[in-house]
Amino acid sequence: MGNPFEEESTDLLVLDTQEILGPAAVESVRTAMQMGRDQFHLFVKERLADRSKPLNDVIKRNKLPLFASIKVKSANKNKQQLASARSDSELFSRLYITCQTRDGDLEQFFKHENSAHPPALSQNGRIHFGSKSDLLRPLEQLVEPTSHPPQVSSVILDGAAVVQMLNPGPGHSKTFLDYATDIFVPYILSQLQNHSRLDLVWDRYANSGSLKATARANRGKGIRRRVTGTALLPGNWHTFLRVDENKEELFHFLSKQVMESINVPEKQLIATDGEQVIAVPPFEDTAALAPRNHEEADTRMMVHAADAVKSGHCRILIRTVDTDEVVLAVWMAQELHEADDELWLAIGTGKSFRYIAAHKLAASLGPDKSKALPVFHAITGCDTVSSFAGRGKITAWAVWDIFPEVTNAFLTLASAPSEISEDTLATLERYIVLLYD
C-alpha cells in the first residue's frame, strides 16, 4: 500500500485498498465530533435540566454515511408510470370540461405534444436505449464477416474495450502494477509484434456536461478507488470501471507503464494521454494527433486512422466492441481513394469475435449511403439520442431500403446546416411515419 505518510492529497481513503470516500462520507467524518457535542448538550438539557423527556427515552441513531458505499435509490418505474397515467387522466378531464363550455378543436389539440416527456422518445424522462448492435445484422448481410485475420500493418486499439476484456480475475494479480506488468503490457506487446504501428486510444471523461452522462449512469455505480502501482486491485473489476475517475487514473497509469516498458526497434507505438499523445520513438510533429478534446475514443480513433494512412499505412485494423466505431469506419472507408487501401474492424469477444471489412461495406452501400450512415445511426438511437419506442435498428434499416429518398435528408443533416429546410423536415417526418406504419 506504500507509505501512508507520503500521501499529499486531501482525499479521505482506506489505506490498504485505496478506496476514496465520497463527499457525504467526508462530511460525516468532518462534523462527527461537533455533532456528538451538540447531541450530548441536547441530551443533558432535555433529560436533566428541563426534564422535558424521560431519562430512558430512546436515542435515535444518526445513520451517517461512512465507509460503506452509499446506495442511491432509483425511482420506482411502476410509481412513475402511475403518476404519468394520473397526469394524463387529469389533462383529458380538463380538456373534456373545456370542450363542453367552449368550441374546442380536438384535432388541433392532438397536433401538439401534451406530455412533458414524449413517450415515443422517452421513458419517464429517460431516453430509450435500444440495441445498437442490431445494426450489424443488415450490414453483415451485405458483406459477410470472416474469422481469418487480415494482413495489416497498423492496428488501432480501443483502450477502454481492451481493459474491459482483460479482466485480472481472482488470484492472477494483486496490485495495479502486477496487472500492468503481467496482463496489459504483454497483450500490447503481442499486438505490436504483428504490426509495424500500434495506436492505443483512450476515452476521456468530462467533469461536467458530458453527453454520455445518461448512458454511463444507466450502467450503475461503483466505488472510487485510487490507482497507484502498489494499490490493491478491486474485487469486482467491472464495478470498479463504472466510476469515471477510476478509469481516468487507470488509463493514465497504463499508458505510462506501456511507454516505459515497450521499445521495439522499427516499431511505432502511440498512446493518448488526456488531450495529448505520447509516442515511442517520439514524434517530431504530433499536431495531427494532439491536442484533441474528443470525449469518446470512437471519433479519436478515426483521427489516428487518418494519420496512419497519411504515414503510408494502407491496411489498418481497428479493435473494438462498439457498433459506433463500425459506423464511423464505414463512413471513413468511403473517403479512402487508393485501390489497395483497406480498413478492417476486429469486433466482438469469445465465440462472437470476427473481422469486418469496412472498405467492402462502404463499396456495397455506395458513397451517399456510407456518408449518411452516421446520421441514420444517430436518429434511430445511440448513446446520446433516444431510440424510437418499439422500433429498433432492423426496422429502421428496412424502412430506409424502401424509402431511399430520406438519404438526401440524412446527407443534409450530415453537413451540419445552420437551418433545416421545410423539404428536409417533411422528408424526415415521412420516414418516421413509415417507421410506425
Secondary structure as GFF3:
##gff-version 3
##sequence-region A 1 437
A	DSSP	three_ten_helix	4	6	.	.	.	ID=ss1
A	DSSP	alpha_helix	23	44	.	.	.	ID=ss2
A	DSSP	pi_helix	45	49	.	.	.	ID=ss3
A	DSSP	alpha_helix	77	101	.	.	.	ID=ss4
A	DSSP	alpha_helix	106	109	.	.	.	ID=ss5
A	DSSP	beta_strand	122	123	.	.	.	ID=ss6
A	DSSP	beta_strand	126	127	.	.	.	ID=ss7
A	DSSP	three_ten_helix	132	135	.	.	.	ID=ss8
A	DSSP	alpha_helix	136	142	.	.	.	ID=ss9
A	DSSP	beta_strand	154	158	.	.	.	ID=ss10
A	DSSP	alpha_helix	159	165	.	.	.	ID=ss11
A	DSSP	alpha_helix	176	179	.	.	.	ID=ss12
A	DSSP	pi_helix	180	184	.	.	.	ID=ss13
A	DSSP	alpha_helix	185	193	.	.	.	ID=ss14
A	DSSP	beta_strand	197	201	.	.	.	ID=ss15
A	DSSP	alpha_helix	213	217	.	.	.	ID=ss16
A	DSSP	alpha_helix	237	240	.	.	.	ID=ss17
A	DSSP	alpha_helix	244	261	.	.	.	ID=ss18
A	DSSP	beta_strand	268	273	.	.	.	ID=ss19
A	DSSP	beta_strand	276	280	.	.	.	ID=ss20
A	DSSP	alpha_helix	297	310	.	.	.	ID=ss21
A	DSSP	beta_strand	315	320	.	.	.	ID=ss22
A	DSSP	alpha_helix	323	333	.	.	.	ID=ss23
A	DSSP	beta_strand	342	347	.	.	.	ID=ss24
A	DSSP	three_ten_helix	350	352	.	.	.	ID=ss25
A	DSSP	beta_strand	354	357	.	.	.	ID=ss26
A	DSSP	alpha_helix	358	365	.	.	.	ID=ss27
A	DSSP	alpha_helix	367	379	.	.	.	ID=ss28
A	DSSP	alpha_helix	393	402	.	.	.	ID=ss29
A	DSSP	alpha_helix	406	414	.	.	.	ID=ss30
A	DSSP	alpha_helix	422	436	.	.	.	ID=ss31
###
